[in-house]
């Protein structure tokens, strides 16, 4: 955790180190923070990502001796208001606490060969960059044991009937058919019985699911001042736990159907703080999500390359419901239904969360090591890059659409470890296009009629960007800077592949893609080989509690492979 925090501080320029020597090929970096001196051994990875040697982050104590650095001392000297520092430290310490709880309470059993839902639960390493990856502020240990994905416990959703006048819905087809399909006949019959007992007809009240922890928080926690009046005056009526059992995915707030894994995942508002934000659902995005999924599905369906050359499967968010969209409960009572990974798999196919490729097993070997040994490092890697990179890049360069393709949003489908296609998910608040670069404007959703906030919104606030540079930043940030860099690092450490060789192969793929499709001009506009690019400052944004994204400039490894004049 200390090493992860130090790496983020260095990468984002929050602290300014000086190089004072070399040790075994690593530079010794020294910096001052809050009147105290710190040091570490590090090398520079792709896009300037620091590679810190384990155990090398130290601080100089009052007696002049160097000792292992601590989280509290590292945070104390940072340039931010004291409440922000104490909040960051609380998240870091909570992350450490839950990691220790997992180590003490969960057996470290092998993960290779597990089905996708089990892998989603067992991916306990968390975000490989963000040091607050398991903060989950709001959960106590009992909540973590009940609802943490690593534990894998099953639970039912809590259902409410909510006055239609308080709701916005985006549901496909006939509403009753939708609920019967999602809930199943037994749960639907129970709801109909309860509705009749309560004399709450479907014309006036609609169903809304809540995560059981969220129900507790809205009834007894921070949300109580806003929800209790709804319960008192009948705008919301509690039905209780009903229907199928679910368990948490790695994102915590998205839950997977444990009774029938082919049925939909459900993303639910959860008023906890984890990684970089509070995990409620952006109110504007709930009913926009299905429209965005329809748009992306149409784009992919109309391009045969997504079937033949760059196999891509989307998991559409096909329904959304939100209560009090413009009021104090906005984003606290909301749900999105998304197609599940298991429902897309054919015979002989298996799937893994893409970020499994960044982790090791208990014996210290890479999760993918058996596959690499079976097929050979370079043949397997070339196929992986074709499957993982080119669908995202084709969507960007050919169609002018950037998606947030980080490790949690990508799923790798394979046959006995051989990559065969990519699955992408989570589009409702993480897709961008540039009006002068999108290939088919006629397919765009009618944003002004989806939410009033879109009508006069400037570029770069919601889904439409001010230019192609913003699309490049989203795609390269999520696919390269905070995703494949962790794969290239692991392959260098465990399989001896130099990181520049990894990234040359990615660069050559992108160049070949442009030539194959006659997209050289659009490829040039994206400018993937610019000498420097902007990337999001995830930790600085948290430290400053910024409302808008903060960015910093990083060196672009692709620039070293591009001919002069083409950068």
N, C-alpha and C positions, 0 to 999 in steps of 0.2 A: 504493500500500500504506500509506504514511504517512497519507494522507487517510482511508482506510478504517478504520485503527486509531483515529485521532482521533475519527471519527464514532461508533464503537462506545463509546469511553471516555466521550464526552459523553452519548450516548443513555442509557447505563446508570447514569449518575451516579457512575462510578468516579473521575472528576475533576469538580471543581465550578468552573465558569467564572463570571466576572463580565463583564457587557456594558459596554464602555467607549467605545462610539461606533458610528457607522453609516458604511458605505462603499458607495455605489452600491446601496442597498437591503438590503445584508447587515449584520448586526450583527458588530462586532469582539468576539470572545470571548477572554478572557485567563484562564489558570489556572496554578497552581503545582503542580509535582510533583517530589519529591526535591530541593527547594531550587532548582529551575530554573523559569524562566518560559516559558510557551508561549502562542501566540495563533493565531487563525485567523479567517476571515470566513465567516459561516454564516447561513442562514435556517432557520426551523422548518418542517419538512414535516408531513404527516399523522401522527398518533399520536406527535408529538414527534420523528420521525426527523430528525436534523440534515442539512441540505443544505450541505456545505462547498464553498466555491469552490476549484476546482483551483489548486494551487500556493500556497495561502494559509497552510498550516500551517507555522509558524516557531517557533524557540526563541531565547532570548536567550543569547548566549555570554558567556564570562567577561569579554570586553572590552566588554560592553554592546551589541554589535551584534546585530541580528536576522539569523538565517540559516535556511535550510531545515531543518526538524526531521528527526531521524534516528530509526529504529526503536529502536536501543539506548538512546538518551537518553530516549525516551518511555516505554520499559518500565522503565528502571532506578529511577525514582522512585515506582512504583506500590506500594500498600500490600498486600504479599503476601510470604510467605516467599521467600527468595532462590532455592531450587530451583524454585519455581513460576515466578518471573520468568525464570530462565535457560531453563526449558522453553518458556515462551511465546515468548521471543526466538528460540529454535531453530526453532520452528514458523514464525514469521514470516519468518525469514531463508531457511528452506528453501522457503517459498512463493515468495519473490522469486527464488531460484535456479532453481526449475523453470520459472517464467514466463520467465526469461531464456533458459533452455535451449530452451524452445519457440520463442521469437522467433528464436533463432539457427539452429534446425534444422528448423523446420516452415514451409513456405511459407504465406503469408497469402492463400489462394485464396478466391474467393467461396463462400458457403454457401447462398445462396438456391437453392431447387429441388432440394437434395440429399434423398435418401430418409431416412426417420427414423433408421435405424441410423447413417448417416453423420453426421447432425446430433448424435446422442448423443455421438459421439466428438469432434466438432469444437467442442463448446461449451466452449471452453477458458477462458472468463472466470471460471468458478467461482462460488462463493456471493457474491451482490452485497453482503451485509452482513458476513459473518464474515471477518475479515482473515486467518485461517489456512486459507483455502479450498483450498490446494494443498500442504499440509505433507507429507503422505504419509511421515511419519517411519517408517523401516524400509526404504524404497526407496532405493537409490543411483541414480545416473544411468543405469546399465545396466538396472536394474529398470524405471525410468521409461520407457526406450526400448522395453523389451520388453512392458510391461504397462500403461503409461499410456494412457488412452482417447484422448488427442489424437494419439498416434502411430498408433493403429489397427492394430497388428500382430495377426496371428492366432496362436493357440496352442491346443494340446489340453489338456484337463483330465487330471490324474493320478488314476488309479483305484487304490483299495485294496479288498481283501476284509477285512472286519472281523467278528470273532466276534459272532454275534447277541446273545449274553449281554451285550455291551458297548454295544448300540444301542437307540435308541428310534426307531420309524418311524411315519409317517402317510402311507400310500401308497394311492391309490384303486384299487379293483378287485383283480384278480389281480396279484400282484407280478411274475410272469414276463412277463405282457402289458405291464405298465408299462415294464419295462426294455427289452423288444424295441421298443416304440414310441419311447422316448426315445433309445435308442442306435442303432437301425437294425440290419438283419440282419447286416451284415458285422462290426460291432463286437461284437454279441451273440455271434456264432459264435466270434470270437476269445476272448472272455471265457469262454465255455463250454469251449473247448479248454484254456485255461490253468487253469481250475478243475479240470478232469479231470486234467491233468498234476500239479497240486499236491495232488490228493486232498482238496479242500476243498469238500464238497457244499453245495448251496444251503440245505439244512436247517440247517446250522451257521454259514454265512458269508453276509454280504450285501455288496453293492457300496456304496461311498461315494466320491464324487469330491472332489478337493481342487484348489484353485487351484495352479498350479505353483510360484508363489512361496511359498505356504503350506507346500507339501510341503518346500521347501528350508528354511524357517524351523523347521519341526518336526523336521527331520532334523539340521540343523546350527546352528540359531539358538537363540532363547530357549526354544522348546518341546522341544528335544532331550532334556532330562532326563526328560520325561514320555512322549514317544513312543518313544524307543529301547527301553525295556523291552517295549513292546507288540510291536515288530518282532522282538525277541529271543525272546520266549516264544510268538509266533504268534497273539497276539490281533489283529494287523494284518499283512497280507501285501501287498506292493507288486506291482501288475500293470503299472504304467507308464502313459505317455501313450496314450490310446485314443480312438477315436470322432471326432466332428465337431470342427471348429475353431471357436474362439470369439474374440471381442474384447471389450475392456472397455467398459462403458457409462460415463456421466458419474459414477456413484457408485463406480467402480473395482472394487468387490467383486462387483457384479452383472455377469455376462457374457452377451453376446448371441451366438446361433448365427450364425456367419459363412458356413457352408455352406448353411444353410436358415433364413433370417431368420424364417420362420413358425413354426419350432419354439421350444420354451420358452427363456426366459431362465433362468439359474441364479444364485441368490445364494449366494455361497461365503464362508466365514469367511476373514478376511484380517487378520493381526495387525500392521496398521499403524495409525498415529494420523493421522486426517485430519479437518479442520474442528473438530468438537467432541468426538470420541470415538475409542476404539480400535475398529476395524472387524471385530471378531468378531461372532457372532450370539448374542443373548441366549438362553441355553439353554432357558429356559421357553417361548420363543415358537416354537421350530422346529416342534414337533408341534401347537401350538395354531394356527399360521397357517392350515392347511387348514380347520380348524373355523370360524375367523373368516371366511374367504373364503366358505364355504358359507352362513354366516349372512347376510352382506352380499348375496350373490348372491340368496338367497331374498327378502330385503327389497326389493331393486330389482326382481326379477321380479314380485312381487306388487303393485307400484304402477305403474299404467299411465302415470302422469305422467312416470316416468323413460323412457318410450318416446315419448310424444307431446309433452309440454311441455318437459321438461328432459332431453334425451337424454344418457344416462349409460351408459358401458361400464366394467365392472370387469375388472381383470386378476387373476384369482384365483391365489393361491399354493396349488396343488392337491396338493403333496406335500412332505414334509420328513423329513430323516434327521439324527440327531445321535448322535455317539459320546461315551461317558463323561459323560452329562448331569449327573451329580452329582459328578464327580471333577475333578482338576486340569486336564484337557483340555477341560472344559466350554466350549462355544462356539467352540473352536478347530478342531474337525472336524465341520462341519455344512453342510447344503445345503438350499435351498428351490427348488422348481421353480415358475415363474410363466409364465402365458400371455404371449406376446409381443405387442407393439403391431401388428406387421405382420400377424399372423393375424386381426386384427379389421377390417382395412380393406376397404371395398367398392370397386367400380369407380368411378373418378373421385375417390376420397378420398385425401388425403395427411395426414400427421401431423407435428407438431413438438413437441419438449419445450417445455412452457409457458414455461420461463425463457429461451427464445430471444427472447421478446417484450421482454426487458429489456436486450438487447444491440444494439450497432451493428456495421455491416460496416466493411471497411477504408476506405471512402470517407467514413465518419463518419455515414452515414444509419442510421436505425433498421432493424433486420432486416425489420420489417413495413411499411416505408415504401411499397413498390410496391402493397401491398394497400390501404393508407390512401389513396393517390392514386387508385386505381381506383374504390373504393367511396365515398369521402368519409370524413373523420375521424369525424364523429358517428354516421352510420349504421353504420360498421364497429365503432366502439367500443361502441355500444349492443348490437349483436349479440354481440360478444365477451363483454361482461359477462353477458348472458343465458346464454350457453353455459357460461361459466367459473364464475360465482357461484351461480346458482340451483340446480344439482344438489347442490352441497355444502350450500347453505342449506336446501333441502328435506329432505335427509337429516337435518339437525340439528333443524329446527323440527317437521317432520311426524313424523319417526321417532325422534328423541331420540338420534341417533348422530353423534358428531363424528369426523371423519377429519383426518389430518395433510396438509392440502391445500397444501403448499408447492410451489414451482415445479418441483422435481425429481420430485415425485410426481404431477404433473398433465401430461397430454398433450392438446394441442388438435388435433382432427381438423377439416380444412377442405377446401373445394372451391375451388381457384384463389384461396386466401386468404380466402374467406368462411367464418367459423366455423360448424360444423354440429353438433358434439357434443364432449363431454368424456370423457376416459379417466382413471380414477384407479387407482393402484397402490400397493403396499407397505403392507400392512395388518397384518402379523404382530405388530408391536410399536407400532402407532401409531393405534389406534382406542379410543374411550372412549364409555361410555354411563352414564347415571345411572339407578339402579333405579326411581326414582319419576318418571322422565320418558320412558323408552323406551316406544315405542308398543305393541310386541308382545313382552312378556317370554317368551312361549312359543317364540319363535324363537331365543332366546339359546343359545349353546353351553353344554354342561354343564361349566363351568370346573372345578369341584372334581375331576372325574374326568379332566381333561386333564393336570393337573400338581399334585403335592402342595403346592407353594408357594401355590396359590390357595385352599386350604381354610380357612385362618385369616387370610388377608391382609386388612389394613384397606383402606378405600377410598383411591383415588388412588395406589395402588402399581402396580396392573396395569391392567386394562381398565375396571373399574367405578369411577366417580367418586363423590365425596361429595355432589355437588350439580350443579345446572345451570351454576353459575358456572364450574366446571372445563371443561365442554363449550364454553362460550362462549370461554374463554381459548384452548383448543386450536384451535378453528375460526378465531377472529379473528386469533390469532397467525400461523398458517400461511398463511391465505388473504389476509389484509389486511396486518398489520403487517410481515411479512417476505416479502411476495410482491407483491401488487398495488401497494404503495407504490412499488416499483421500476419498475413499468409506468407509473404516473401521473407519476413523476419524468421518465422518458424522453419521454413524450408532451408534457410541459411544455417540456422543453429543445429537442426536435426539431420539435414541431408546434404549439407555442404554446398548448396547452390548459391553462388554470389548474387547478392540482390541486384546489382546492375544487369546481370544476365536475365533475371526474371523480368525486369522492367523493359529491357530491349525487346523481349518477346512480345510484351503487351504493345509497345510502340509499333512494332512491325505489323501486328494484327490490325491496329487502327489504320495504318497507312494502306495496307492491302485492301481493307474494307472500302476505303474511299475510291481506290482505283477500280475495284471490281464493279462498283455501282455507278461510276461516273460522277461521284459526289465530291470531287476534289475541291470545288469552290465552297461548298457548304462545310466541308471538313476544315478548310482554311479559316472560315468565319468562326468556327468553334474555337480554334486556336489552342489545341491541346498541348502544343509544344512551346508555348510562350515561356520566356526565360523565368518569369515569376508568375505565380497565381495567388489569388486570394483564397483563404480558407477560414472556416468559422472558428472563432476563439471560444470554445465550449466552456473552459474553466473560467476565463475572464468574464464571460457573460454571466456565469453563476455568481462569481465573486462580486460583481457590480450590480447584480439583480437587474440587468438591462432588459428593457421591454422590447427592444429591437436587436437583431443579430449584430454581433461585433465580429470584425474580421481582422486578420493580419496576413502579411505577405510571406510566402514561403518559396524556396527555390524549387523549380520544376524539373524533376529528373528526366522527363521526356525531351527537354531542350538539348541535352547532351547527345541525343541520337539523331536530331533533326539537322539536315544540311543547312549551312549558312544561307540566310535569305528567306528561308521558309518558316522561321520561328515567329 
